Amino acid sequence: MANILLELKNLTKVYKEGSQENKVLNGVDLIIPQGSFNVFIGPSGSGKSTLLNLIAMLDTVTEGQILFEGQDIVKLSERKKAKLRLNKMGFIFQFDGLLPEFSVIENVNMPALIGGKNAKGRAFELLKNLGMDNLAFKMPPSLSGGEKQRVAIARALINEPLLLLADEPTGNLDTTRKEQIFKDFAELAQKGITVLMVTHDVKAADYADYCYTIEDGSLKFKNK
């Protein structure tokens, strides 16, 4: 059996607005093996983005535990959370977030520079692995939507994360480009990187190792 990278225990998130309480996640339990591609499918407002934000330590947990490599990261200080995010997690969002005034390779290298390293050689290798090396010195505004998103994947991988978190990364892409991103994620999982992706797109399940649905704050395993 593969090693467990991530475990959620009774994960609960409640947002309070005045006297009103909105329970977005309702006691989620989940085990994520290392090197697996996991897809979470659900409608808007179902709690799937909240789930990623809690795992990424970008939001606070109301109740429960998030065990990352056996450590409860909920209890970490903000400084330690930031260090863990930088060194062991990568992030991809619906909008690529590339900086238009920097070249493709400079964008990919940016998280490494933030961490005190210059990793342009690795940045070029990542672009090459994604079939993007010919665009390394282009500027982001000249790229297509699919090309920008693949650059964003390379950027998320620059610090060699154990966990890749993707929040609706194909929402603005056509069918062909969506499927290419799904294939990229499946290949990354085969190389040992654990991928968690939330999406509306049921087609993603065809490429995933595990697929879950989220509705009304509850998580259910979905047979593919």
FIZA-637729 format. One record per residue: x, y, z of N, C-alpha, C in turn. Coordinates in steps of 0.02 Angstrom, whole numbers, plus 50000, padded with zeros to 5 digits. Atoms other than C-alpha are relative to their C-alpha. Example, Ala and Ser with C-alpha at 12.3 -4.5 7.8 and 13.67 -1.06 7.14 Angstrom:
// residues 2
500454994150000506154977550390500455006050000 499584994149997506844994750357499615005550037 
END
This chain:
// residues 224
500424994050000500005000050000500445006350000 499614993850004500635017549957500005003650067 499964995949939501185029050096499435005150001 500524994949992499865040850164500335006850005 499724993249997500315058950126499565004650041 500474995349970498745067350189499414996250029 500595003049969497365062650309499585005450033 500484995349970495825072750356499574996250050 500405003149947494925068750517499475004950026 500564995949976493205076050555500085007449980 499864993150021493655091550454499345003849991 500624996049998492315104650484500175007449992 499924992750008492165122650427499325003350003 500614996149990490815134450487500165007449993 499944992750006490665152450430499425003250038 500524996549962489735164250545499895007049972 500204993350022488795179450484499475002550049 500454997849947488045188150633499784994050041 500265005749961486915175450719499914993849956 500095005650046486875164350564500644995849994 499435004550010488005149150543499904996249935 500025003750063488415141350375500544994650003 499535005649996489215124150388500184997849929 499785001350069490215122550227500284992949993 499755006949998491115106350272499764996750064 500345003349944490295093650385500344993550020 499675005949973491515081750470500294995449947 499715003850055492515076150317500584995650025 499455004749986493625060650339500264997549933 499715001950064494835056250200500734998150008 499295002150003496485047150168500245000749928 499714998850066497565052650021500684996649995 499355003350009498965040749965500495004549961 499494996350037500595048149905500014997649927 499955001750071500755048749715499344998249969 500675001350028498885048649679499705006449972 500374994450031497795059749570499284999650025 500654999949967496235064449666499575005749974 500444994950028494755073749592499395000750045 500594998449960493355082249690499525003949956 500504997050045491795086249590499405002350040 500594997549966490375097049649499795006749972 500244993650025489295112149607500305005850040 499774994049964489725129949657499675000250069 500264999549932489535132449844499974993550038 500045006649967489725113949884500534999150054 499475000549950491305116649988500664997549973 499395003050027492605109849868500605004850001 499444995249996493655125749858500205001350073 499854999249929493515127850046500444994350024 499595005849982494225110250064500735001249981 499324998750021495765115049963500325005550041 499724994449962495985131450056500194998050071 499835002549933495965122350223500644995849998 499415004150007497245109650164500625004449988 499464995450015498315123950099500165004850057 499914995649941498175132650268499885007349983 500194993150019497435148050183499375002150036 500604998749961495895146850293500054996050065 499955003349935495625141550473499474994650008 500445005749987494845125050526499565001450060 500454999349943493305125750638500094994250049 499925006149959493525107850699500344994749957 499705005750035494555092550654500755000849990 499285000350011496315088250598500174999349926 499715001150066497355089250440500714997450012 499345003049988498815077250450500384999749934 499575000050059500185080450322500664996850019 499425004249980501575067450330499974998450075 500105002049930500835062750499499975005750049 500004994249956500925080450570499365003949993 500614996050001499375090250618500185007249983 499794993450021499665106050517499535005650023 500474995149973498145114650593500325003850059 499714997249939499195117750750500645004049988 499384996550014500695125450662499935007650006 499994992650001501185143750683499945002549929 500074997150067500865155450537500664999749962 499355000250032502735155950501500154993049973 499885006950021502855136950493499524998049944 500475001450055501295136050385500255002949934 499744996750061502045148350261500594996149972 499415003750022503665138450255499804993349968 500245006450027502725122050226499685001049932 500334998550064501675129750088500525001149945 499494998350049503225136450000500404993949978 499525005450014504275120650012499674993449980 500285006750011503035106250002499335000049963 500644999550036501475112649912500065004449939 500044995950060501135119349739499275001649987 500694997750009499585129049685499875002049928 500234998150066498645130749522499265002150006 500684997549994497065141149505499685000849931 500364999450063495745144249373500325005349955 499664994750037496625160349322500744999150013 499305002149996498455157249286500435004450046 499634995649954499085172449384500725001449979 499324998550023500645174449276500115007550000 499834992950000501545191049290500195002149929 499924998550071501425199049117500665003449982 499384996450014503025209249135500624995650004 499455004849997504105193749160499904994549948 500045005450050504525180249033499724993650032 500255006449977503835162649046500484996850050 499525003449956505425155649123500105003950065 499954996049939505535170149246499404998950045 500595001649960503745166749301500074993350035 499925006749971504135148349328500515000150057 499464999849951505705152549427499825004150062 500164995349947504825165349539499944996950070 500055002849932504345153849686500684997650027 499335002049978506135147349691500385006050025 499674993949978506795165149703499735002350067 500304998249936505565168649843500294995750057 499705004549951506295153549933500755000650006 499284998749994508065160349910500434996049953 499615003950049508575149449761499885002849930 500104998650071508855152549577499994993349964 500095006750028508185137349485499805000449926 500194999250071508135142949303500124993649960 499885006450034508895126449247499434995250010 500585004349985507505116749333499385002849966 500584997050032506225129149266499974998149926 499995001850071506785125649088499844992649991 500125007250004506745106849120499254998650009 500715000949989504965107949187499605002149938 500334997850061504425117849035500094994949943 499865005150051505255104948923499564993950010 500415005949985504335090749011499275001149982 500704998450017502695099748977499935002249927 500024998150070503145103048795499975007449989 500054992750002503355121648828500685003449995 499344997049999505235124348815500105005049943 499934995350056505055133248647499695006850016 500324993749981504045146748737500335003150061 499694997949937505255149348882500135007550004 499824992949998505725167048832499465004549970 500584996050021504015172648772499715003650060 500354996549947502965184848872499294997250006 500665003249990501335178248949499435002649956 500574997750041500155189748850499984996949930 499995002950067500705181048689499804992749999 500175007149996500195163648751499254998949997 500705002049997498545154448730499814998250072 500235001949933497475149948881500304993550025 499735006449981498065132048880500755000450014 499284999149989499895137248865500135003450067 499924996549935499715149249012499904995250058 500155004549944498955135749120500564994850009 499455004749994500375123649081500625003350029 499464996149968501625137249127499865000450075 500194999849929500665138849291500144993450035 499835006549971500885120149319500744999650013 499275000149991502765121649291500205004350060 499854995649944502815136249413499834996750067 500215003349938501875126149544500474994350020 499565005749988503165112149527500735002050014 499304997949998504755122649537500354998350066 499695001549935505045119649723499934992750020 500055007249989504785100849704499504998150056 500505001349947503165099849806499814992750003 500295006649992502475083849876499265000049980 500724999450011500695090249853499855005749953 500224994950049499925099549706499255001050008 500704998249989498275108549738499765004149941 500254996650059497255113749587499265001650008 500694997749989495665124149603499705002349934 500334998550064494615123749443500525002249947 499464997750044496205124449336499834999949926 500185000550070495305120549173499355003649983 500654996750009493775131549193499945004449939 500024995450057494275143249052500294996949936 499685003350057494955130148930499494996149959 500435004150042494185121048783500124992650015 499985007149983493925102148786500694996949989 499345003050015495585097548704500525002150051 499504997549952496615108548820499854997550070 500185002949935495645102548972500284993050006 499785007049996496045084448932500764999550004 499275000049995497885088748909500225001450071 499834998649930497935096249084499864993950044 500155006049961497085080749155500544994749990 499465004750015498395069949068500645002050036 499404997549965499785081049139499974998150074 500075001649929499105078449315500094992550013 499935007249993498975059649292500734997949995 499295001650008500785059049234500405002350061 499664997549940501355069549383499894995150058 500145004849947500495057249500500424993649992 499595005950013501415042849417500725001150020 499314998349980503035051949458500065001150075 499974999649927502565052549643499725006350031 500304993949973501755069649659499264998850012 500715000949984500065069349745499625006149975 500384994650030498765079649652499294999950027 500694999049979497135086349724499705005549955 500314995250045495995094949599499255000450014 500724999149996494265102349622499765002849934 500244998250066493195104649468499244998849995 500695001650019491445105049393499994994449948 499965004150060492055094049250500024992550017 500035007149984491515075849270500494995949957 499525003550043492705071049128500664998850035 499375000749963494155073249249500054993250034 500005006549965493635057149336500324994549958 499725005150044494215047149184500754999550007 499274999849995496015052049220500254999150072 499815000049929496005051449411500074992950028 499975006349962496505037549530499404999350046 500574999949954495135042649651499575006149984 500474994650014493585053149624499495000550056 500484998849946492455060949756499515005449978 500494994750010490875071249751499915003750066 500154995949941490545085549871499345003449990 500654996750003488795091349906499765001350071 500244997949933488095100850055500504998450054 499485000749949489765099450144500214993050015 499835007049987489865080450136500374997149940 499575003050051491115070050039499804992749989 500175006950016490685053849950500484997449946 499595003050051491795041949853499574998449940 500385001150061491255040749672500354994649959 499725005250043491525024749574500045002749928 499904997350067492245029049404499674995549948 
END
